[in-house]
Amino acid sequence: MNTTTPSVTTFNDFGLAEPILRAVTELGYREPTPIQVQAIPIVLQGRDVMGAAQTGTGKTAGFALPILQRLMQHANTSASPARHPVRALILAPTRELADQIYANVREYAKYTGLRAAVVFGGVDIAPQIAALRQGAEIVIATPGRLLDHVGQRTISLGGADVFVMDEADRMLDMGFLPDIQRIINLLPPVRQNLMFSATFSGEIRKLAETFLQHPVSIEVARRNAAAENVEQLVFRVADAESKRVAVAQLVRERALSQVIVFTNTKIGAGRLARQLEKDGLNANAIHGDKSQQERLATLEAFKKGEIAILVATDVAARGLDIVELPAVINYDLPYSPEDYIHRIGRTGRAGASGAALSLMTGADERLLDGIQSCSSANCPSRPWRWPAGARTHGR
């Protein structure tokens, strides 16, 4: 079932409770984004949702605000954990995305009396156990660590009547399907289900059929298409060594004070960051081999502008929410068109303009052809645009 856009111009039009509106106003939210306009009324009705939205569309508020509104009837200031059982579960594929959602939910809920907690792997489980024992109506989690808590009986999902699966496509890409099915089986049979994904492959739709009940379908952009406000350029270079020179040149020529550079491997990310540092550029890397504390510290420094160039792999960068990021650079072309969409979705967010700059050698022709000519339902439909004069680097 599809839905049409309601007549909404401000957050006041949704009928949200005053504590929620106060928090939203303090965060500087003014006009709802298209995904918020469509999703919030449907979620408030208790309907299941299958939402297709690119990153940077305001998706988190689109599901978090109505969930808080629905849970307001249970809000209380009691210190007793028993008064704060888990009522909503939000599942995310990566630690970074889970932590980002948690930060947003915590801000939205600050005046409501509702509590939120986040659990993810790669860090000591003890503080998470302590947080869960204090009670939390909303839990944001990655699948593996959530099941660890279930196994240790530090969390009960028997009262969770709202289930959100965010970035469902990435969860399946990362092999979480068995964990997801186990988690779904732990939830009450009667509940509200919300699934959000940037792409909807046949596998994703098959999964949706197993737990969504007559969902409302919401799409705020052309399916799997790159953002129209993102300038997409491809630069040919002679060889792999020329790519590093090209990155430095693009950063300096375009005066990029903040940019994410994507590589396909963890080793490549670390090596490139070190090389850029030797070139006199302020760079650091974020990838799966770094500890969670290191990754969060690097990300925070990047958000504050203390690091200009963040070199990242796809998994590490999933869920990064950087306000007004001017550009991303594909040092390595991604192996799949879907990953290309996710990468460039980090720039040009929420209506702002951005640039996606990709580097390629002759060995990358196959990857480029796959993105340009892909015709399946899961591939981007917007072609790459070549720069006027087809500038080359390193030749």
DAQUI-V407589 format. One record per residue. N is the residue number from 1. OMEGA is omega in whole degrees, -180 to 180 (* if undefined). D_FIRST is the distance of its C-alpha to the first C-alpha in whole Angstrom. Layout:
# DAQUI-V407589
n/omega/d_first
N/OMEGA/D_FIRST
N/OMEGA/D_FIRST
This chain:
# DAQUI-V407589
n/omega/d_first
1/177/0
2/180/4
3/177/7
4/-176/10
5/178/13
6/178/15
7/-178/19
8/179/21
9/178/24
10/178/25
11/177/25
12/-176/26
13/-178/24
14/-178/21
15/179/24
16/-180/25
17/-177/28
18/179/31
19/179/32
20/179/29
21/179/29
22/180/33
23/-180/32
24/179/30
25/179/32
26/179/35
27/178/33
28/178/33
29/179/29
30/-179/29
31/178/26
32/175/22
33/-179/21
34/180/18
35/178/16
36/179/18
37/-177/17
38/-172/13
39/-172/13
40/179/16
41/-179/15
42/179/12
43/177/14
44/179/17
45/-179/15
46/-179/15
47/171/11
48/-176/10
49/170/9
50/-171/9
51/175/11
52/-179/13
53/176/16
54/177/20
55/179/23
56/-178/24
57/-177/21
58/-175/22
59/-176/19
60/177/22
61/180/22
62/176/18
63/-175/18
64/-178/22
65/179/22
66/176/20
67/177/21
68/179/24
69/-179/24
70/-179/22
71/-177/25
72/180/28
73/179/29
74/-175/30
75/177/32
76/-180/36
77/-180/39
78/177/41
79/-177/42
80/177/41
81/-180/39
82/179/38
83/-179/37
84/179/34
85/178/32
86/180/29
87/178/26
88/178/24
89/177/24
90/-177/23
91/-180/24
92/-174/25
93/-175/26
94/178/30
95/-177/32
96/-179/32
97/178/28
98/-179/29
99/179/32
100/178/30
101/179/27
102/180/30
103/179/32
104/-179/29
105/180/28
106/178/32
107/-180/32
108/-173/29
109/-169/30
110/-179/34
111/-172/35
112/-172/33
113/176/35
114/-178/32
115/177/33
116/176/31
117/179/33
118/177/32
119/176/33
120/-177/34
121/179/36
122/178/39
123/179/41
124/-178/43
125/-173/41
126/179/43
127/178/42
128/177/39
129/180/40
130/-180/42
131/-180/39
132/-180/37
133/176/40
134/178/40
135/178/36
136/179/33
137/-179/30
138/178/28
139/175/29
140/-171/28
141/165/29
142/-171/29
143/-176/29
144/-179/32
145/177/34
146/180/31
147/173/33
148/180/36
149/177/36
150/180/34
151/179/37
152/178/40
153/176/38
154/177/38
155/175/34
156/-179/32
157/-176/29
158/180/29
159/-179/28
160/-178/25
161/171/22
162/-180/20
163/179/19
164/172/19
165/-179/19
166/-178/20
167/-176/21
168/-180/19
169/180/20
170/179/24
171/178/24
172/177/24
173/-177/26
174/174/29
175/-176/29
176/-174/27
177/178/25
178/178/28
179/180/28
180/180/24
181/176/24
182/-179/27
183/179/26
184/180/23
185/178/25
186/-177/27
187/176/24
188/-179/24
189/179/22
190/-177/20
191/173/19
192/-178/16
193/179/15
194/178/14
195/178/14
196/-178/15
197/177/17
198/178/18
199/179/18
200/178/15
201/177/18
202/180/18
203/179/19
204/-179/17
205/178/14
206/177/16
207/-179/17
208/-179/13
209/-177/13
210/-178/16
211/176/16
212/-179/12
213/180/11
214/-174/7
215/170/6
216/-179/5
217/-179/5
218/175/9
219/-178/11
220/178/15
221/177/17
222/-171/17
223/175/16
224/-180/19
225/176/21
226/180/24
227/-177/24
228/-178/26
229/177/29
230/175/30
231/-177/33
232/-179/33
233/177/37
234/-179/39
235/176/42
236/176/44
237/-172/47
238/-175/50
239/-176/49
240/180/48
241/180/51
242/180/50
243/180/46
244/178/48
245/-179/50
246/178/47
247/-180/45
248/-179/48
249/-180/49
250/180/45
251/-178/45
252/-179/49
253/-177/48
254/179/45
255/-178/46
256/179/43
257/-180/44
258/-178/41
259/172/39
260/177/37
261/-175/39
262/172/37
263/-178/39
264/-177/38
265/178/40
266/179/41
267/180/45
268/180/44
269/-180/43
270/-179/46
271/-178/48
272/179/47
273/179/47
274/180/50
275/179/51
276/176/50
277/177/52
278/177/55
279/179/54
280/-180/54
281/-178/50
282/-174/49
283/174/46
284/-176/45
285/175/43
286/-179/40
287/-171/39
288/-180/39
289/177/43
290/179/43
291/179/43
292/180/40
293/179/43
294/-179/44
295/180/40
296/179/39
297/178/43
298/179/42
299/-180/39
300/178/40
301/178/43
302/179/41
303/-179/39
304/-179/42
305/180/43
306/174/46
307/-177/45
308/-175/44
309/177/43
310/178/40
311/-170/41
312/169/38
313/-177/36
314/-178/32
315/-178/32
316/-175/34
317/-177/32
318/177/29
319/177/28
320/-178/31
321/-179/30
322/-177/33
323/174/33
324/175/34
325/-173/35
326/-175/36
327/167/36
328/177/35
329/175/38
330/176/37
331/171/40
332/172/39
333/-180/36
334/-179/33
335/-178/33
336/177/29
337/179/27
338/179/25
339/176/28
340/179/29
341/-180/25
342/-179/26
343/-175/29
344/175/29
345/177/26
346/177/29
347/-178/31
348/-175/29
349/174/27
350/174/26
351/179/27
352/177/30
353/-180/32
354/-180/33
355/174/35
356/-174/34
357/-175/37
358/179/38
359/179/41
360/171/42
361/178/45
362/-180/45
363/-177/44
364/-176/40
365/-178/40
366/-180/38
367/179/35
368/179/35
369/-180/35
370/180/32
371/-177/30
372/-171/31
373/-177/30
374/-177/27
375/-179/25
376/-177/22
377/-175/19
378/-174/20
379/179/23
380/-177/23
381/-180/23
382/-178/26
383/172/30
384/178/32
385/-179/35
386/-179/39
387/177/41
388/179/43
389/176/47
390/-179/45
391/177/47
392/179/48
393/171/49
394/178/52
395/*/54
